[in-house]
Amino acid sequence: MSGKRYYGYQGYSGHRRGVDPSDGLFGWTVFLFLLIGFVFLCWMGSYYIFANPEKPSNYHLLKRLHKIEAPQRFEISASPPRGEFLKPGQLLERFGSMTSSEMRRTNQQLLRCFVRNYHQNRDLVPYAVGTYRVIGTLPLSNDTFCQHGLVALLQAVEQPEVLLEQLFTTDEKNLPGLKHALTPNQEIKLEKPLDLSAIIQATRLDDNRILLTTMPLLYGTYGAGHGPASFSLQPPDELNLDAGVPVLTPAQISDLSGGKLAHVGSTSKGSSPHLSRIAEEMATPEPEVARAIPVTHSTPVQTSTAPQTNVARALPVNEPAVMAAIPVNTPVPVAQAVASDGSAIPRAIPVGTPLPAAVAPMPLSTPVPTATPTPTPKPIPSPSPVTTPTPAPTTAAGVAAGATNQPVTAPTQVWPVYEPGKMPRGRLVESSDADDLVSHGIGGERHYLKGRFTVTASGNGRAVLRPQGALAGVPMGPSSKVRVIVDFPAGSVPPSEGSSFTRDSLRPFQVSSVKRGDDGQINIYVREITLGH
């Protein structure tokens, strides 16, 4: 027995003693867990990179992967970012009351939305409006947030505690005009909704002033009326997030201002006209709001034997018509004097009185009527000729037409009128959307109103409409407390009271404002912008 050897099962199976077969399964389990962790980290990392493009490293990576676009130009008629327009006092109230942590979170959100071109943005974009005075300018370089242009330090005229550093980016050919226009003490007027100066950064300075970095998202043309000071902007090709914002340092602000920033109560203003954005969208196409109105009269006018031409007179834009456009050779109404016995004394227009021409002369093809004497009960002395005053004709833009070059004052309100279906793109709404419009406003977006309406009042170039089904105070649906006030161009006749009509997508009204009264009544103010009936 002592010479026998006993072998266990492992000796015959070929495994070495002391090695457990479960060791390989444990190693594979650890490897799989590490692989899952790596995938989770990659997923979280990609989510962080796409969710925070305002970080310089993330922005550079997204640029190399072509996953982010350069800043783009927005259009008023193409759904710009919805926002709120804040005056200097409102800007100071909002950003001046923030703590350091609140301002840091707000700045991250504002810059993130701008870098994304306001895609996936659910909050309202803050826009700066008001009148600001230029303190000084500095050129933009490759080491600044944007390239090719100027950064202007602006101070609010009404609220001197608010400072703006507006980034004016342009190409090389427009840079001289930009430098010439942005001179110290020049005033810039940021208006709603023509100018979309979006706030992308807020900074509290050492003297408790608020410095706001703004970008003009429309990148349009700015000018001072018809003066030579004008320039055009272009969106930047790329952003240098390593330099960051604000662009101006406290030392540069002090150098630009010379320590002479206006304080509360000062009224320092420049002598030059206001710079403001030129509304190119409102200038094209050319408005067509004047048309000839046929008039029939019974009073004859004596004419000479010389050949005559038909000359039509155009109606001024947005001004009450003084006399309809009629040919020279047609009967014209004249003013009549009253005799002592109450009878009317006719007064004739002298033969050959010149009339300003608004259209090209056309040859006369119809015979000239002759004056027929009217019998009167008793003889009347022949009165002296009286010249009838005629208004200077104007074109649709309010500029005098004809042979004279006399300047004519432009009308106070002018809006374009288009052919049916040829108006700029915009959002089409109905009267049932009035609650949404009055809650969120129309901002800088075009809104057009369609539907079927009944005229409840008409006169003086304006009509009051009610959506059908909301008459006589009968509540029927969301349009029961909606009233539409329509302004018509000069020369057009509003629909008569009691009539009904329908406006579709080809001939809608353009919404100018929406207001809710104290009694809950919603007033939608619109304009007629299409030609024809």
C-alpha positions as CSV (number, residue, x, y, z in Angstrom):
1,M,0.0,0.0,0.0
2,S,2.9,2.3,0.8
3,G,4.3,2.0,-2.7
4,K,1.1,3.0,-4.5
5,R,0.4,6.5,-5.8
6,Y,-3.0,8.1,-5.9
7,Y,-3.8,10.7,-8.5
8,G,-6.7,13.1,-8.2
9,Y,-9.1,14.0,-11.0
10,Q,-7.2,17.2,-11.9
11,G,-4.0,15.2,-12.4
12,Y,-5.7,13.2,-15.2
13,S,-7.5,16.1,-16.7
14,G,-4.4,18.1,-17.6
15,H,-5.1,21.1,-15.4
16,R,-2.4,22.4,-13.1
17,R,-3.0,22.2,-9.5
18,G,-4.2,25.5,-7.8
19,V,-5.8,27.1,-10.9
20,D,-9.6,27.6,-10.7
21,P,-11.5,27.5,-14.1
22,S,-13.8,30.4,-13.0
23,D,-10.8,32.8,-13.2
24,G,-11.3,33.4,-16.9
25,L,-15.0,34.3,-16.6
26,F,-14.2,36.9,-13.9
27,G,-11.7,38.6,-16.2
28,W,-14.2,38.8,-19.1
29,T,-16.8,40.3,-16.7
30,V,-14.4,43.0,-15.6
31,F,-13.5,43.8,-19.3
32,L,-17.2,44.1,-20.3
33,F,-17.9,46.5,-17.4
34,L,-14.9,48.6,-18.4
35,L,-16.2,48.7,-22.0
36,I,-19.7,49.7,-20.8
37,G,-18.1,52.5,-18.7
38,F,-16.1,53.7,-21.7
39,V,-19.2,53.8,-23.9
40,F,-21.1,55.7,-21.2
41,L,-18.3,58.2,-20.8
42,C,-18.2,58.7,-24.6
43,W,-22.0,59.2,-24.7
44,M,-21.8,61.7,-21.8
45,G,-18.9,63.5,-23.3
46,S,-20.6,63.9,-26.7
47,Y,-23.7,65.2,-24.9
48,Y,-21.6,67.7,-23.0
49,I,-19.8,68.9,-26.1
50,F,-23.0,69.4,-28.1
51,A,-24.9,70.9,-25.1
52,N,-22.1,73.5,-24.3
53,P,-20.8,74.8,-27.6
54,E,-19.8,78.1,-25.9
55,K,-16.8,76.4,-24.4
56,P,-13.7,77.1,-26.5
57,S,-12.5,73.5,-26.7
58,N,-16.0,72.2,-27.5
59,Y,-16.5,74.9,-30.2
60,H,-13.2,74.0,-31.9
61,L,-14.0,70.3,-32.0
62,L,-17.5,71.0,-33.4
63,K,-15.9,73.3,-36.0
64,R,-13.5,70.5,-37.1
65,L,-16.4,68.1,-37.3
66,H,-18.5,70.6,-39.3
67,K,-21.3,70.3,-36.7
68,I,-21.8,74.0,-36.0
69,E,-22.4,77.0,-38.4
70,A,-20.9,80.4,-38.4
71,P,-23.2,83.3,-37.2
72,Q,-25.9,83.9,-39.8
73,R,-27.9,86.9,-40.9
74,F,-31.6,87.0,-39.9
75,E,-34.4,88.6,-41.7
76,I,-37.5,90.3,-40.2
77,S,-39.8,88.5,-42.7
78,A,-38.2,85.1,-42.1
79,S,-39.0,84.4,-38.5
80,P,-36.2,85.9,-36.5
81,P,-35.6,84.7,-32.9
82,R,-38.6,85.7,-30.7
83,G,-37.6,88.1,-28.0
84,E,-38.4,91.0,-25.8
85,F,-37.3,94.6,-26.4
86,L,-35.9,96.2,-23.3
87,K,-35.3,99.9,-22.8
88,P,-32.2,101.1,-20.8
89,G,-34.2,101.3,-17.6
90,Q,-35.5,97.8,-18.0
91,L,-32.0,96.5,-18.8
92,L,-30.7,98.1,-15.6
93,E,-33.5,96.6,-13.5
94,R,-33.0,93.1,-14.9
95,F,-29.2,92.7,-15.0
96,G,-28.4,95.1,-12.2
97,S,-30.3,93.1,-9.6
98,M,-28.6,89.8,-10.5
99,T,-26.1,88.1,-8.2
100,S,-22.7,86.9,-9.4
101,S,-23.9,83.3,-9.8
102,E,-27.1,84.3,-11.6
103,M,-25.3,86.5,-14.0
104,R,-22.8,83.7,-14.7
105,R,-25.5,81.3,-15.6
106,T,-27.4,83.9,-17.6
107,N,-24.2,84.7,-19.6
108,Q,-23.6,81.1,-20.4
109,Q,-27.2,80.7,-21.7
110,L,-27.0,83.9,-23.8
111,L,-23.7,83.1,-25.4
112,R,-24.8,79.5,-26.0
113,C,-27.9,80.6,-27.9
114,F,-25.9,83.0,-30.0
115,V,-23.3,80.4,-31.0
116,R,-26.1,78.0,-31.9
117,N,-27.8,80.7,-34.1
118,Y,-30.7,80.5,-31.7
119,H,-31.7,77.0,-32.7
120,Q,-33.4,74.9,-30.0
121,N,-34.0,78.2,-28.0
122,R,-37.1,78.2,-25.9
123,D,-36.5,81.5,-24.0
124,L,-37.2,85.0,-25.2
125,V,-34.1,86.7,-26.6
126,P,-33.4,90.1,-24.8
127,Y,-32.9,92.9,-27.4
128,A,-31.6,96.4,-26.4
129,V,-33.6,99.4,-27.7
130,G,-33.4,103.1,-27.1
131,T,-31.0,106.0,-27.9
132,Y,-27.3,105.6,-27.2
133,R,-24.4,107.9,-27.5
134,V,-21.0,106.8,-29.0
135,I,-18.2,107.2,-26.5
136,G,-15.4,105.7,-28.6
137,T,-14.5,102.9,-31.0
138,L,-11.7,100.3,-31.3
139,P,-10.9,98.1,-34.3
140,L,-11.6,94.4,-34.2
141,S,-8.6,92.1,-34.8
142,N,-7.8,88.3,-35.0
143,D,-7.3,88.4,-31.2
144,T,-10.8,89.6,-30.4
145,F,-14.2,87.8,-30.3
146,C,-15.0,88.8,-33.9
147,Q,-12.8,90.0,-36.8
148,H,-13.1,92.8,-39.4
149,G,-15.0,95.7,-38.0
150,L,-15.3,98.0,-35.0
151,V,-16.5,97.6,-31.4
152,A,-18.3,100.8,-30.2
153,L,-18.7,101.8,-26.6
154,L,-22.2,103.2,-26.3
155,Q,-23.9,104.9,-23.3
156,A,-27.6,105.2,-22.9
157,V,-28.9,108.7,-23.0
158,E,-31.8,108.1,-20.7
159,Q,-30.0,105.8,-18.3
160,P,-26.2,106.6,-18.2
161,E,-25.6,103.5,-15.9
162,V,-26.1,101.3,-18.9
163,L,-23.2,100.8,-21.3
164,L,-23.2,98.8,-24.5
165,E,-20.3,97.4,-26.5
166,Q,-21.9,96.9,-29.9
167,L,-19.9,94.7,-32.3
168,F,-20.2,96.1,-35.8
169,T,-18.7,93.5,-38.2
170,T,-18.3,94.2,-41.8
171,D,-16.0,93.5,-44.8
172,E,-13.0,95.5,-45.8
173,K,-14.8,97.7,-48.4
174,N,-17.3,99.0,-45.8
175,L,-14.8,99.6,-43.1
176,P,-14.0,103.3,-44.1
177,G,-17.7,104.2,-44.0
178,L,-18.1,102.5,-40.6
179,K,-15.2,104.5,-39.2
180,H,-16.6,107.7,-40.7
181,A,-20.1,107.2,-39.2
182,L,-19.2,106.0,-35.7
183,T,-17.7,109.2,-34.3
184,P,-17.7,110.3,-30.7
185,N,-20.9,111.9,-29.5
186,Q,-22.8,110.4,-32.5
187,E,-26.2,109.0,-31.4
188,I,-27.5,105.7,-32.5
189,K,-31.2,104.8,-32.2
190,L,-32.0,101.2,-31.7
191,E,-35.7,100.7,-32.7
192,K,-38.3,98.0,-32.5
193,P,-38.5,95.9,-34.5
194,L,-36.2,97.2,-37.2
195,D,-33.0,96.6,-35.2
196,L,-32.4,93.3,-33.4
197,S,-29.4,94.0,-31.1
198,A,-29.3,90.8,-29.1
199,I,-27.5,90.8,-25.7
200,I,-24.9,88.0,-25.5
201,Q,-23.1,89.0,-22.3
202,A,-23.7,91.1,-19.2
203,T,-20.9,92.4,-17.0
204,R,-21.0,94.5,-13.8
205,L,-18.1,97.0,-13.7
206,D,-16.3,98.3,-10.6
207,D,-18.4,101.4,-10.4
208,N,-21.7,99.3,-10.5
209,R,-22.4,100.2,-14.1
210,I,-23.7,97.5,-16.4
211,L,-21.8,96.7,-19.6
212,L,-23.8,94.7,-22.1
213,T,-22.3,93.0,-25.2
214,T,-24.7,93.2,-28.1
215,M,-24.7,91.8,-31.7
216,P,-27.0,93.2,-34.5
217,L,-28.6,90.0,-35.8
218,L,-30.0,91.6,-38.9
219,Y,-26.5,92.9,-40.0
220,G,-28.3,95.6,-42.1
221,T,-27.5,99.1,-43.3
222,Y,-27.4,102.1,-40.8
223,G,-27.6,105.7,-41.8
224,A,-28.7,109.2,-40.7
225,G,-31.6,110.0,-43.0
226,H,-30.2,111.0,-46.4
227,G,-26.9,112.1,-45.0
228,P,-23.5,110.7,-46.0
229,A,-22.9,108.8,-42.7
230,S,-24.0,105.3,-43.5
231,F,-22.5,101.8,-43.5
232,S,-23.5,98.2,-44.1
233,L,-22.7,95.2,-41.8
234,Q,-21.9,91.6,-42.5
235,P,-22.0,88.6,-40.1
236,P,-18.6,87.4,-38.9
237,D,-17.0,84.3,-40.6
238,E,-16.1,82.7,-37.3
239,L,-15.9,83.4,-33.6
240,N,-12.8,83.5,-31.4
241,L,-14.2,82.1,-28.2
242,D,-10.7,81.9,-26.7
243,A,-10.7,85.7,-26.5
244,G,-14.2,85.7,-25.0
245,V,-16.5,88.5,-24.2
246,P,-16.7,91.3,-23.2
247,V,-14.3,92.6,-25.8
248,L,-13.4,95.8,-24.0
249,T,-11.4,95.7,-20.8
250,P,-11.9,98.2,-17.9
251,A,-8.7,99.9,-18.9
252,Q,-9.9,100.3,-22.5
253,I,-13.2,101.6,-21.3
254,S,-11.4,104.2,-19.2
255,D,-9.2,105.2,-22.1
256,L,-12.1,105.6,-24.5
257,S,-14.1,107.7,-22.2
258,G,-11.2,109.6,-20.7
259,G,-12.9,109.4,-17.3
260,K,-15.7,111.6,-18.6
261,L,-18.7,109.2,-18.8
262,A,-21.9,111.0,-18.2
263,H,-23.6,110.6,-14.8
264,V,-27.2,110.5,-13.8
265,G,-29.1,113.6,-14.8
266,S,-26.7,114.7,-17.5
267,T,-28.1,115.4,-21.0
268,S,-25.0,115.2,-23.2
269,K,-26.2,114.8,-26.8
270,G,-24.4,114.9,-30.1
271,S,-25.1,117.6,-32.7
272,S,-25.3,115.1,-35.6
273,P,-28.5,113.3,-36.6
274,H,-29.4,110.0,-35.2
275,L,-28.0,106.9,-36.8
276,S,-30.6,104.2,-37.2
277,R,-31.1,101.0,-39.2
278,I,-32.5,101.6,-42.7
279,A,-35.5,99.3,-43.2
280,E,-34.7,97.7,-46.6
281,E,-37.5,95.2,-46.2
282,M,-40.1,98.1,-46.1
283,A,-38.6,99.8,-49.1
284,T,-39.1,97.1,-51.7
285,P,-41.2,96.5,-53.7
286,E,-42.3,100.0,-54.6
287,P,-45.7,100.9,-52.9
288,E,-48.7,101.3,-55.2
289,V,-51.4,103.1,-53.3
290,A,-52.6,105.8,-55.7
291,R,-55.1,105.2,-58.5
292,A,-57.4,107.4,-60.6
293,I,-61.0,107.7,-59.7
294,P,-63.5,108.4,-62.5
295,V,-65.7,111.4,-61.8
296,T,-68.8,112.6,-63.8
297,H,-69.9,116.2,-63.6
298,S,-72.4,118.3,-65.4
299,T,-70.8,121.8,-65.4
300,P,-69.1,122.5,-68.8
301,V,-65.8,124.2,-69.3
302,Q,-64.9,126.4,-72.2
303,T,-61.9,125.2,-74.2
304,S,-59.7,126.8,-76.8
305,T,-59.4,125.6,-80.4
306,A,-55.8,124.5,-79.9
307,P,-55.2,120.7,-79.7
308,Q,-55.5,119.5,-76.1
309,T,-54.2,116.5,-74.3
310,N,-55.6,114.3,-71.4
311,V,-53.6,115.0,-68.2
312,A,-54.4,112.9,-65.1
313,R,-53.7,114.0,-61.6
314,A,-52.4,111.5,-59.0
315,L,-53.7,111.3,-55.5
316,P,-51.2,112.0,-52.7
317,V,-50.3,109.0,-50.5
318,N,-52.1,108.9,-47.1
319,E,-53.6,112.4,-47.5
320,P,-57.2,113.3,-48.0
321,A,-58.0,113.7,-51.7
322,V,-58.6,117.3,-52.6
323,M,-59.7,116.7,-56.2
324,A,-60.0,113.5,-58.2
325,A,-57.7,112.8,-61.1
326,I,-59.7,113.9,-64.2
327,P,-58.8,114.8,-67.8
328,V,-58.5,118.5,-68.7
329,N,-61.3,118.4,-71.3
330,T,-63.9,116.8,-69.0
331,P,-66.4,118.9,-67.0
332,V,-65.0,120.1,-63.7
333,P,-67.0,121.2,-60.6
334,V,-66.3,124.8,-59.7
335,A,-67.0,126.8,-56.6
336,Q,-70.2,128.9,-56.7
337,A,-70.9,132.2,-55.1
338,V,-74.4,133.1,-53.7
339,A,-76.2,136.2,-54.8
340,S,-78.2,138.4,-52.5
341,D,-81.4,136.7,-53.5
342,G,-80.0,133.2,-52.8
343,S,-79.3,132.2,-56.4
344,A,-76.0,130.6,-57.2
345,I,-73.5,132.6,-59.4
346,P,-71.4,130.2,-61.5
347,R,-67.7,130.8,-61.6
348,A,-65.7,129.4,-64.6
349,I,-62.1,128.3,-64.7
350,P,-60.0,130.4,-67.2
351,V,-59.2,128.7,-70.5
352,G,-55.7,127.3,-70.7
353,T,-55.1,127.0,-67.0
354,P,-52.0,124.6,-66.7
355,L,-52.4,121.5,-64.7
356,P,-49.4,119.4,-63.4
357,A,-49.0,116.2,-65.3
358,A,-48.7,112.9,-63.5
359,V,-48.9,110.6,-66.6
360,A,-47.6,110.9,-70.1
361,P,-49.8,113.0,-72.4
362,M,-52.1,111.0,-74.7
363,P,-53.8,112.2,-77.9
364,L,-57.3,113.4,-77.6
365,S,-59.7,111.1,-79.6
366,T,-63.1,112.3,-78.4
367,P,-64.8,115.5,-79.5
368,V,-64.6,118.5,-77.2
369,P,-67.9,119.4,-75.6
370,T,-69.1,123.0,-76.0
371,A,-70.6,125.0,-73.2
372,T,-74.4,125.3,-73.2
373,P,-75.8,128.5,-71.6
374,T,-78.2,128.0,-68.7
375,P,-81.2,130.4,-68.6
376,T,-81.5,132.4,-65.4
377,P,-84.5,134.2,-64.0
378,K,-82.7,137.6,-64.1
379,P,-79.5,139.0,-65.6
380,I,-76.4,138.3,-63.6
381,P,-73.2,140.3,-64.1
382,S,-70.2,138.5,-65.4
383,P,-67.8,137.8,-62.6
384,S,-64.1,138.0,-62.9
385,P,-62.2,134.8,-63.5
386,V,-61.1,132.9,-60.4
387,T,-58.1,130.5,-60.6
388,T,-58.8,127.2,-58.8
389,P,-55.9,126.2,-56.6
390,T,-54.6,122.7,-57.4
391,P,-52.4,120.6,-55.1
392,A,-48.9,119.6,-56.3
393,P,-49.1,115.9,-57.4
394,T,-46.9,113.5,-55.5
395,T,-45.7,110.0,-56.2
396,A,-46.4,107.0,-53.9
397,A,-43.3,107.8,-51.9
398,G,-44.4,111.4,-51.3
399,V,-42.0,113.1,-53.8
400,A,-43.4,115.8,-56.1
401,A,-43.8,114.7,-59.7
402,G,-44.0,116.9,-62.8
403,A,-41.9,119.6,-64.2
404,T,-41.3,121.4,-60.9
405,N,-38.7,120.2,-58.4
406,Q,-40.3,121.7,-55.3
407,P,-39.8,119.4,-52.3
408,V,-43.1,118.1,-50.8
409,T,-43.4,116.9,-47.2
410,A,-43.7,113.1,-47.0
411,P,-46.8,111.7,-45.4
412,T,-46.6,110.6,-41.8
413,Q,-47.6,107.0,-42.5
414,V,-46.7,105.1,-45.6
415,W,-46.8,101.3,-46.1
416,P,-46.3,99.2,-49.2
417,V,-49.3,97.8,-51.1
418,Y,-48.8,94.6,-53.1
419,E,-50.5,92.5,-55.8
420,P,-52.6,89.6,-54.3
421,G,-50.3,86.8,-53.2
422,K,-47.1,88.8,-53.7
423,M,-46.6,90.2,-50.2
424,P,-43.5,89.1,-48.2
425,R,-43.6,85.9,-46.2
426,G,-45.2,85.9,-42.8
427,R,-47.3,84.0,-40.3
428,L,-51.0,83.6,-41.3
429,V,-53.4,83.8,-38.3
430,E,-57.1,84.0,-37.7
431,S,-59.2,85.9,-35.2
432,S,-59.3,82.8,-33.0
433,D,-55.6,83.2,-32.4
434,A,-56.1,86.6,-30.7
435,D,-55.4,85.3,-27.2
436,D,-52.0,83.9,-28.3
437,L,-51.1,87.1,-30.1
438,V,-52.0,89.4,-27.2
439,S,-50.1,87.1,-24.8
440,H,-46.8,86.6,-26.7
441,G,-46.9,89.7,-29.0
442,I,-46.0,89.9,-32.6
443,G,-42.3,90.9,-32.0
444,G,-40.4,91.5,-35.3
445,E,-42.3,88.8,-37.2
446,R,-44.8,89.6,-39.9
447,H,-48.4,88.4,-39.2
448,Y,-51.3,88.3,-41.6
449,L,-55.0,88.0,-40.7
450,K,-57.5,86.1,-42.7
451,G,-61.2,85.1,-42.1
452,R,-64.7,86.2,-42.8
453,F,-65.7,89.6,-41.4
454,T,-68.8,91.9,-41.1
455,V,-68.4,95.7,-41.1
456,T,-69.9,97.3,-38.1
457,A,-68.5,100.9,-38.7
458,S,-66.9,102.6,-41.7
459,G,-65.6,106.1,-42.5
460,N,-62.5,108.4,-42.8
461,G,-60.3,105.7,-44.3
462,R,-60.9,103.2,-41.5
463,A,-63.4,100.4,-40.8
464,V,-64.3,98.3,-37.7
465,L,-64.9,94.6,-38.4
466,R,-66.2,91.7,-36.4
467,P,-65.5,88.1,-37.1
468,Q,-68.8,86.5,-38.2
469,G,-70.5,84.7,-35.3
470,A,-69.5,87.4,-32.7
471,L,-72.1,90.1,-33.6
472,A,-74.7,91.7,-31.3
473,G,-72.8,90.5,-28.2
474,V,-73.6,86.9,-28.8
475,P,-70.6,84.8,-27.5
476,M,-69.7,82.2,-30.1
477,G,-66.3,80.7,-29.7
478,P,-62.9,82.4,-29.0
479,S,-63.7,85.3,-31.5
480,S,-66.6,86.6,-29.5
481,K,-64.6,89.4,-28.0
482,V,-62.4,90.3,-30.9
483,R,-62.6,93.5,-32.9
484,V,-60.6,94.3,-36.0
485,I,-59.7,97.9,-36.8
486,V,-58.5,98.3,-40.5
487,D,-56.6,101.3,-41.9
488,F,-57.0,101.7,-45.7
489,P,-54.6,103.6,-48.0
490,A,-55.5,107.1,-49.1
491,G,-57.7,107.0,-52.2
492,S,-59.3,103.7,-51.5
493,V,-62.9,103.4,-50.2
494,P,-63.5,101.3,-47.1
495,P,-66.4,98.8,-47.3
496,S,-69.8,100.0,-46.3
497,E,-71.3,99.3,-43.0
498,G,-73.2,96.0,-42.7
499,S,-71.4,94.4,-45.6
500,S,-69.6,91.1,-45.3
501,F,-66.5,89.8,-47.0
502,T,-63.8,87.1,-46.8
503,R,-60.0,87.5,-46.8
504,D,-57.8,84.5,-47.6
505,S,-54.1,83.8,-47.8
506,L,-53.9,85.8,-51.1
507,R,-55.4,89.0,-49.8
508,P,-54.9,89.1,-46.0
509,F,-54.6,92.1,-43.7
510,Q,-51.2,92.8,-42.2
511,V,-51.3,93.0,-38.4
512,S,-49.6,96.0,-36.8
513,S,-50.5,95.5,-33.2
514,V,-52.7,93.6,-30.8
515,K,-54.1,95.0,-27.5
516,R,-56.5,93.9,-24.8
517,G,-58.8,96.4,-23.2
518,D,-59.8,96.6,-19.6
519,D,-63.1,94.9,-20.4
520,G,-61.4,92.0,-22.0
521,Q,-62.0,93.2,-25.5
522,I,-59.1,92.3,-27.9
523,N,-58.4,94.9,-30.6
524,I,-56.4,93.7,-33.6
525,Y,-55.1,96.7,-35.6
526,V,-54.4,95.8,-39.2
527,R,-53.7,97.4,-42.6
528,E,-54.9,96.9,-46.1
529,I,-51.8,95.8,-48.1
530,T,-53.3,94.4,-51.3
531,L,-54.6,96.0,-54.5
532,G,-58.0,95.4,-56.1
533,H,-61.3,94.3,-54.6
